[in-house]
Amino acid sequence: MTSPADDPYLSERIRTALVHDARVNELGLQVTLIGSRVFVTGTVASEERRSGVTIVIAELFPELELHNDVAVQQVGAAPPRESFS
């Protein structure tokens, strides 16, 4: 049985899967492998896309332990108004 460390292209295959899957569809995510653990970092525009990272990796790479450190950044939301008293 081969381990994830035996595949030098695994992190790029994971990143490519996240880019091309409609549930994530993000170019700016970073993927780091340490043994059988995969760390995904970066920002996405919605909680649905963040959840998509978990789903895609669980479906395509079930042997890996995921650490989803992706942050959600709301795009286009107006900043809260400041009030002065």
C-alpha positions in Angstrom: 0.0 0.0 0.0 1.4 3.4 -0.9 1.2 6.4 1.4 0.3 9.9 0.3 3.9 10.9 0.8 4.8 8.6 -2.1 2.9 10.8 -4.6 4.9 14.0 -5.3 2.0 15.5 -7.2 -0.7 14.8 -4.7 -1.0 18.4 -3.3 -1.3 19.7 -6.9 -4.0 17.1 -7.7 -5.9 18.2 -4.6 -5.6 21.9 -5.5 -6.7 21.2 -9.1 -9.7 19.2 -7.8 -10.7 22.2 -5.6 -10.3 24.6 -8.5 -12.4 22.6 -11.0 -15.2 21.4 -8.6 -18.2 23.8 -8.8 -18.7 23.4 -5.0 -15.4 25.2 -4.4 -14.2 26.8 -7.7 -11.4 28.8 -6.1 -7.9 29.5 -7.5 -6.3 31.0 -4.4 -6.3 28.0 -2.0 -3.0 26.6 -0.7 -2.6 22.9 -0.1 0.1 21.5 2.1 0.7 17.8 2.8 2.4 16.5 5.9 2.2 12.7 5.9 -1.4 11.8 5.5 -2.7 15.2 6.7 -3.7 17.8 4.2 -3.9 21.5 5.3 -6.0 23.8 3.1 -5.7 27.5 3.7 -6.9 30.7 1.9 -10.1 32.5 1.6 -13.4 31.8 -0.1 -16.5 34.0 -0.7 -19.1 31.9 1.1 -19.6 29.2 3.8 -20.9 26.9 1.1 -17.5 27.0 -0.7 -15.7 26.4 2.6 -17.9 23.4 3.2 -17.2 22.3 -0.4 -13.5 22.0 0.4 -14.3 19.4 3.1 -16.8 17.5 0.8 -14.5 17.4 -2.2 -11.5 16.1 -0.3 -13.6 13.5 1.6 -15.0 12.2 -1.7 -11.8 12.1 -3.7 -9.1 11.6 -1.1 -10.8 9.7 1.8 -7.4 8.4 3.1 -6.3 11.9 4.0 -7.0 13.7 7.3 -8.2 17.2 6.4 -7.4 20.4 8.3 -9.7 22.9 6.7 -8.3 26.3 7.7 -10.1 28.2 4.9 -11.6 31.5 5.9 -14.8 33.0 4.6 -14.5 36.6 3.4 -17.8 38.3 2.6 -17.3 40.2 -0.7 -19.3 43.3 -1.4 -20.9 43.7 2.1 -21.1 47.2 3.3 -19.1 48.0 6.4 -21.1 48.7 9.5 -22.0 52.4 10.1 -20.2 54.2 12.9 -22.2 56.3 15.2 -20.7 59.2 17.2 -22.3 60.3 20.4 
